[in-house]
Amino acid sequence: MMGCGSSSSPPSRGGRPRADDRRTLDAILYVLKTCTPWNDLPPEYGDDVTAWRRLKLWEEKGVWKGIMDRLVSKGCAMGAVDMDTLSMDSDTIPAEKEDNSSASTATRG
């Protein structure tokens, strides 16, 4: 017999529920495409800090590279992508300058 609090799911950590990945992805894409500052993210996209953290986490975990690899692989399997002529097009997103002395800087040679 199961007692009170027993369940097959892991116990709750408390706090807010995890933000929806799809909504967070939409927020990330919106900011990157429009160059909108994170703190000006429209409310319908959810919390700006959550979106920024998820962007960094997914980059560290290789999620973006994995998505690209799967898209190319699927395109090849469907005959829609020819690796000999494959090229990428992208938007350029300017890096923001920081006044923080601990910020990463490019070396000049």
N, C-alpha and C positions, 0 to 999 in steps of 0.2 A: 504494500500500500504506500502510495506517495504521500509524503508529509507536506505541510505548508511550505511554499517556496521551492519545492523540487520541480524541476522541469528539464527537458532535454536541451534547451537553449542555454547559452552561457549567461551568467548573471549580468545584470545591467551595471554599467560603470557610473551611472548617474549623469547629471547634466543634460545638455540638449541632445536630441537624437542626431545621428550622422546625417549630414546634408546629402541630398540626392545627387549622385554622380552626374546624371544627365543635365540637371539644372546648373551644377557647378561647371561642367564642361561648356555649356552655353555661356556662362559668365566669363570664363577664361577666353573663349573665342571672341566674345563681344569686346572685351578690353584690348585684346591683341589686334583686332581688326580696326577698331575705331581710335586707338591710342588714347582712350579715356583713362584718366588716373583711376587707380583702384578705388580710392575713397569716393569717387563720383559714380560708381557702378549703380545703375538704376535698381531700385528695391526688388523688382520682379525677378532679378537674377540671384537674389539671396545675399548672403554676407560677403563683403569684399575680402575680408581677412581669410575666410575659409577658402575662397576661390584662389587667392594668392598662394596660400599654403599648399593647396592641392596641386597647383601648377608646379611648384618647386618639388613636392614629393614625387609627382609623376615623372618629372624630369630625372630626379635622382634614381628612381627605380627603373628607368628605361621604358616607361609606358609609351612615350611618343615614338621612339624608335621602333618599338614592337608593333604599334599601329601601322606605321609606314611599311615595315617589312611584310606584314600580313596583307596590306592592300596591294603591294607589288606582287607578292606571291599569288594572290587570288587573281589579279589581272593577268598574270602570265598563264595560269592554269586555264583561264577562260579564253586565252588567245587575244586579249584586249591590250596587252602590254608586250612590247618587243624590247628586250633588254639592250639590244644594239642601238636603239634610238630613244631610249628612255631619258627624259630630262625633267627637271623640277622647275616649277615656277613658284615664286613666293612673294609675299609682301615683306618689305623691310620695316622692321620695328625699331625705331631709334632707342638707344639706351639712355636712361635718364642720368644726368650727372648728380652725384651726391656730394654734400659737404662733409660727410663723415670720413675721417682719415683712415678708417679701417676698410673702406670700400675698395673693391678690386680696381686696379688701374692697369692700363696697357703700358708696356715699356716702349720708349721711343729709342730708336737706334741710329 
